Amino acid sequence: MITATGLDVAAVRADFPILSRRVRDNQPLVYLDSAATAQKPRVVLDAERRFYEEVNAAVHRGAHALAEEATDAYEEARQRIATFVGGHPEQCVLVRNATEALNLLAYAFSNATALAGAGRVAAREAGFDGDPRLVLGPGRSIVVSELEHHANLVPWQQAAAKTGATLRWLPITPTGRLDLSDLDRIITRDTAVVSITAQSNVTGAITPLVPIVERARAVGAFIFLDACQAVPNSPVDVAGLGVDALCWSGHKMCGPTGIGVLWARAELLAAMPPFLSGGSMIDTVEMTRATFALPPQRFEAGTPLTAQAIGLAAAAQYLDGIGMARIADHERHLTACALAGIAELPEVRVIGPTDLVDRGGVVSVIVDGVHAHDVGQVLDDRGVAVRVGHHCAWPLNRRLGIAASTRASFYLYNDEDDVAAFVAGLAAAVSYFRGR
């Protein structure tokens, strides 16, 4: 099927072996959970397998042919991944996932604060050059929002608790968008860090970045972006965003599990003390002290994620071949179809914006009088895979006055038939539980 946006979904689906599966009484799989994890095209699977079958060796440390080839493959993968977001390889730290990337940032500030208290000499020996902008404490604040995934909230809660800094947050409107009416009161001269989501994984609302970035810049705060729901689904150019750091998880963009990326400005990476320490991230080591490698190696302790990086580079190549703008248009079209279909079901309420203005391809719903888990079971019985629960965003759910929701998320391999199956499943849930 070629959709209204010109994407040949049938051809795309043929690239994903798992999508040919049958589930639940031999029904075709309708996979609508890509916001949690995307499926993997054959080229990604082949890239990882080829590395293990032909090249496998430890990188950066061997003198033999395989080690040289593995190192080249790893660093070439870093280059390809950086290019995907318009960055440079020395700005890209390869980590396990976005959660680790956000913890890396939060720990850098906590560690910098502790090292500053230890004195200039001790701090320098521990890899911190004394940049005062990284030092938190009483009288300084960290700003997040009510839209955040736990991964971009809990690490900053911990940083505030360790340092005495104050945690503040931007509120949301009743439709699940950010409320910026008090922006200047929340982001102030004492703000050290603003860490915000690019798009909510619950409401689908896309963050209006420009005023937030401008305000952070005006007060001298760092601005970080959780781009887990943005990088896989739309064109991203880090140079044009104006942020200091951005992260995402590879498994949400058709890449392997177990790899994520932290892109950051070179000057920020150079100023940050290390997060994890050990092998591979050092320059010299003595019995009482060590000096550390330059970024990004400073933040990649231990054996690197070599096969995963190669798989993620293959995913980036694959998505670029289709075109990120085309993927974004396709998701927008499917979201419009879903919103229109749900509007015909009066017992079903959309959590988040009901229009396409600044909205991504995530649609979360409540069925009146029915728990999300029960709705999900009805859908699963029909072969439709969705997400149910609080979606790792408890504070947002509490703010919206809900316990859980049923979430469908659309990607490049979904089509109008998948959307119709989701809407029909919701109607079936309404009918079933109304009858009971």
C-alpha positions in Angstrom: 0.0 0.0 0.0 1.3 3.5 -1.0 -0.2 6.0 1.5 -1.4 9.5 0.9 2.1 10.7 1.8 3.8 8.6 -0.9 5.4 6.0 1.3 5.3 2.4 0.1 4.4 0.8 3.4 4.3 -2.7 1.8 7.9 -2.4 0.6 9.0 -1.1 4.0 7.2 -3.9 5.9 9.0 -6.4 3.8 12.3 -5.2 5.3 11.1 -6.1 8.8 11.0 -9.9 9.3 9.0 -9.8 12.6 6.1 -8.0 10.9 5.2 -11.2 9.0 4.4 -12.9 12.3 1.0 -14.2 13.3 -0.2 -13.9 16.9 -3.2 -14.7 19.1 -5.1 -17.4 17.2 -3.1 -16.9 14.0 -4.0 -13.3 13.5 -1.7 -10.9 11.7 0.5 -8.8 14.0 -0.5 -5.1 14.1 2.4 -3.5 15.9 1.6 -0.1 17.4 4.2 0.2 20.2 7.1 1.8 18.4 7.3 4.6 21.0 8.4 1.9 23.4 10.7 0.1 21.0 10.8 0.0 17.2 11.2 -3.2 15.1 14.4 -3.9 13.3 14.9 -4.0 9.5 17.0 -6.8 8.1 19.9 -4.5 7.3 20.4 -3.8 11.0 20.3 -7.5 11.9 22.7 -8.3 9.1 25.1 -5.5 10.1 25.4 -6.8 13.6 25.7 -10.4 12.5 28.4 -9.5 9.9 30.5 -7.8 12.6 30.4 -10.9 14.8 31.0 -13.3 12.0 33.8 -11.4 10.2 35.4 -8.7 12.4 34.8 -9.3 16.1 37.6 -7.9 18.3 38.2 -5.5 21.1 38.5 -1.9 19.8 41.1 0.8 20.6 43.6 -1.6 22.2 44.7 -4.4 19.8 47.6 -4.4 17.3 46.3 -7.2 15.1 44.2 -7.0 11.9 40.8 -7.7 13.5 41.3 -5.1 16.2 42.2 -2.5 13.6 39.2 -3.4 11.5 36.9 -3.4 14.5 38.2 0.0 15.7 37.7 1.5 12.2 34.1 0.0 12.1 33.3 1.4 15.5 34.5 4.9 14.8 32.9 4.9 11.3 29.7 4.0 13.0 30.1 7.0 15.4 30.6 9.2 12.4 27.4 7.9 10.7 25.4 8.3 13.8 26.6 11.8 14.3 25.8 12.7 10.7 22.2 11.5 11.3 21.6 14.5 13.6 23.9 16.9 11.9 26.6 16.6 14.6 30.3 15.7 14.7 31.7 12.4 15.9 33.8 14.0 18.7 30.5 15.3 20.1 28.8 11.9 20.3 29.1 9.7 23.3 27.9 6.2 22.8 26.0 4.9 25.9 23.6 2.1 26.7 20.4 4.2 26.3 19.0 7.7 26.8 18.5 7.0 30.5 22.3 6.5 30.9 22.9 9.7 28.9 20.7 11.7 31.2 22.3 10.2 34.2 25.7 11.0 32.8 24.7 14.7 32.6 23.1 14.7 36.0 26.1 13.0 37.6 28.5 15.4 35.9 26.9 18.2 37.7 26.7 16.3 41.0 30.3 15.2 40.7 31.5 18.7 39.7 29.8 20.1 42.8 31.5 17.6 45.0 34.9 18.1 43.4 34.6 21.9 43.6 34.2 21.4 47.4 37.4 19.3 47.5 39.6 22.1 46.2 41.1 23.2 42.9 44.0 20.7 42.9 41.9 17.7 43.8 39.2 18.7 41.3 41.7 19.0 38.5 43.3 15.7 39.3 39.8 14.1 39.1 39.1 15.5 35.7 37.2 18.7 36.5 38.6 22.0 35.3 36.6 24.1 37.8 33.9 25.5 35.4 31.6 27.2 37.9 28.6 26.7 35.6 28.6 23.0 36.5 28.5 23.6 40.2 25.1 23.2 41.9 24.1 23.9 45.5 21.7 26.0 47.6 20.6 29.1 45.6 20.8 27.3 42.3 17.9 25.6 40.5 17.3 22.8 38.0 14.2 23.1 35.7 12.3 20.2 34.1 8.6 19.9 33.2 5.5 18.0 34.1 5.7 16.2 30.8 8.9 14.3 31.6 9.6 10.6 31.4 11.0 9.4 34.6 14.4 9.1 32.9 14.5 12.9 32.6 13.1 13.6 36.1 14.5 11.1 38.7 18.2 11.8 37.8 17.6 15.5 38.4 15.7 14.9 41.6 18.8 13.0 42.8 21.2 15.7 41.7 19.1 18.3 43.6 19.0 16.1 46.7 22.8 15.6 46.6 23.7 19.2 46.0 21.0 21.2 47.8 19.8 22.8 44.5 16.1 23.5 44.0 14.0 21.5 41.5 11.4 23.5 39.6 9.2 22.5 36.7 7.1 24.0 33.9 3.4 23.0 34.3 1.1 21.7 31.6 -2.2 22.8 30.2 -5.4 20.7 30.5 -4.7 19.4 26.9 -1.3 18.1 27.9 0.8 20.8 26.3 3.5 22.9 28.1 2.3 26.0 29.8 4.9 28.7 29.3 2.9 31.6 30.8 5.3 31.7 33.9 8.5 30.8 31.9 10.4 33.9 33.2 9.4 33.1 36.8 10.5 29.5 36.6 13.7 29.8 34.6 15.6 32.6 36.5 19.1 33.9 37.0 19.7 31.1 39.6 18.9 28.3 37.1 21.9 26.1 36.2 20.1 23.5 34.0 17.0 23.2 32.0 16.3 19.6 30.9 13.2 19.1 28.8 11.5 16.6 26.6 11.3 17.3 22.9 8.0 15.4 22.7 5.8 13.8 25.3 5.6 10.0 25.1 2.1 10.2 26.6 0.3 13.2 25.1 2.3 13.4 21.9 2.7 17.2 22.5 5.8 18.7 20.8 7.7 21.1 23.0 7.9 24.8 21.8 11.7 24.9 22.1 12.4 28.4 20.8 11.2 30.4 23.8 12.6 27.9 26.3 16.0 28.0 24.6 16.0 31.7 24.4 15.1 32.1 28.1 17.8 29.6 29.2 20.4 31.4 27.1 19.3 34.8 28.6 19.9 33.6 32.2 23.1 31.6 31.4 21.6 28.1 32.0 22.5 24.9 30.2 19.6 23.5 28.1 19.3 19.8 27.5 16.9 17.8 25.4 15.4 14.4 25.8 14.9 13.6 22.2 13.8 9.9 22.4 10.5 10.6 20.7 11.9 13.1 18.2 15.1 11.7 16.7 13.5 8.5 15.4 10.4 10.2 14.0 11.4 13.5 12.4 14.4 15.4 10.9 16.7 16.7 13.7 19.6 19.1 13.2 21.5 19.7 16.5 23.2 22.8 15.1 19.9 24.5 14.6 18.2 23.6 17.9 20.4 25.8 20.1 20.6 23.2 22.9 23.8 22.2 24.8 23.1 18.5 24.8 20.6 16.0 23.3 20.1 12.3 23.8 18.1 9.4 22.4 17.9 5.6 22.5 18.9 3.6 19.4 16.2 0.9 19.8 13.4 3.5 19.2 14.9 4.3 15.7 15.1 0.7 14.4 18.5 0.1 15.9 19.6 -2.5 18.4 18.8 -2.5 22.1 21.5 -1.6 24.5 22.8 1.6 22.8 22.0 5.2 23.1 23.6 8.5 22.1 24.5 11.7 24.0 25.3 14.5 21.7 26.8 17.6 23.4 28.7 20.7 22.6 32.4 20.0 22.6 33.1 22.7 25.3 30.5 21.1 27.6 32.0 17.6 27.2 35.5 19.0 27.8 34.4 20.6 31.1 32.5 17.6 32.5 34.1 15.2 35.0 33.7 11.5 34.1 30.6 9.5 35.1 32.0 5.9 35.0 35.7 5.2 35.4 38.0 2.3 34.6 39.5 1.1 31.4 39.4 2.8 28.0 38.5 6.3 29.4 42.0 7.0 30.9 45.1 8.8 29.7 47.6 7.8 32.4 47.1 5.8 35.7 49.3 5.8 38.8 48.6 4.1 42.1 47.2 7.3 43.7 45.8 9.2 40.7 44.7 9.1 37.1 44.2 11.4 34.2 41.5 11.0 31.7 41.1 10.8 27.9 39.5 13.5 25.9 35.8 13.3 25.1 34.0 11.2 23.9 36.3 8.4 25.1 36.3 10.0 28.6 32.7 8.9 29.0 32.9 5.4 27.4 34.5 3.3 30.2 35.0 -0.4 29.6 34.4 -2.4 26.5 32.5 -0.2 24.0 29.1 -1.1 22.4 30.8 -2.0 19.2 28.2 -4.3 17.5 25.4 -2.2 18.7 27.0 1.0 17.3 27.4 -0.7 13.9 23.8 -1.8 14.0 22.7 1.7 14.9 24.7 3.2 12.1 22.9 0.8 9.7 19.6 2.0 11.1 20.5 5.6 10.5 21.5 4.8 7.0 18.2 2.9 6.4 16.0 5.7 7.8 17.9 8.4 5.8 17.3 6.3 2.7 13.6 6.6 3.2 13.8 10.2 4.4 13.0 11.5 7.8 10.7 14.2 6.5 8.7 11.6 4.7 8.5 9.5 7.8 7.3 12.5 9.8 4.6 13.3 7.2 3.5 9.6 7.2 3.2 9.5 11.0 1.2 12.8 10.9 -1.2 11.3 8.3 -1.7 8.2 10.4 -2.3 10.3 13.6 -4.9 12.3 11.8 -6.7 9.1 10.7 -6.6 7.8 14.3 -7.9 11.1 15.8 -10.7 11.2 13.3 -11.7 7.6 14.0 -11.5 8.0 17.8 -13.8 11.1 17.5 -16.5 8.8 16.3 -16.3 6.9 19.7 -18.0 9.1 22.3 -16.9 6.7 25.2 -13.2 7.2 24.2 -11.2 10.2 25.3 -7.8 11.3 23.8 -5.2 12.2 26.4 -3.4 15.2 24.9 -4.1 17.4 21.9 -6.9 16.4 19.6 -5.5 18.3 16.6 -2.2 18.0 14.6 -0.6 21.3 15.7 2.8 20.5 17.2 1.8 16.9 17.8 3.7 13.6 17.2 2.5 10.1 16.3 1.6 9.0 19.8 -2.1 8.7 20.7 -3.1 7.8 24.3 -6.7 7.2 25.2 -9.0 6.5 28.1 -12.1 4.4 27.6 -14.8 5.6 30.1 -15.2 3.1 32.9 -12.6 0.6 31.7 -9.1 0.2 32.9 -6.3 0.6 30.4 -5.1 -2.9 31.0 -8.5 -4.3 30.1 -8.6 -2.2 26.9 -5.1 -3.5 26.0 -6.2 -7.1 26.5 -9.1 -6.7 24.1 -6.7 -5.2 21.5 -4.1 -7.9 22.1 -6.8 -10.6 21.6 -7.3 -9.0 18.1 -3.5 -9.0 17.4 -3.0 -5.3 18.0 0.0 -4.6 20.2 -0.2 -1.3 22.1 1.2 0.1 25.4 -0.8 0.3 28.6 0.0 1.9 31.9 1.5 5.2 33.1 4.2 5.1 30.4 7.0 5.9 32.9 5.4 9.3 33.6 3.6 9.1 36.9 3.7 12.8 37.8 2.1 13.6 34.4 -0.6 11.0 34.9 -1.4 12.4 38.3 -1.5 16.0 36.9 -4.0 14.8 34.3 -6.1 13.0 36.9 -5.7 9.5 35.3 -4.2 6.2 36.6 -3.2 4.8 33.2 -3.9 5.0 29.5 -3.8 2.9 26.3 -1.2 4.2 23.9 -0.8 3.6 20.2 2.3 4.8 18.5 2.7 4.9 14.7 5.9 4.5 12.6 7.1 4.1 9.1 5.9 0.5 8.8 2.3 1.2 9.8 -0.6 2.0 7.5 -4.2 3.1 7.5 -5.3 -0.5 8.0 -3.3 -0.6 11.2 -5.0 2.5 12.4 -8.4 1.1 11.5 -7.6 -2.1 13.5 -6.7 0.1 16.5 -10.0 2.1 16.3 -12.0 -1.1 15.7 -10.4 -2.6 18.8 -11.3 0.4 20.9 -14.9 0.1 19.6 -14.9 -3.6 20.5 -13.7 -2.8 24.0 -16.5 -0.3 24.5 -19.1 -2.7 23.2 -17.8 -5.6 25.4 -17.6 -3.7 28.6 -20.8 -1.9 28.1 -22.5 -5.3 27.6 -21.1 -6.4 30.9 
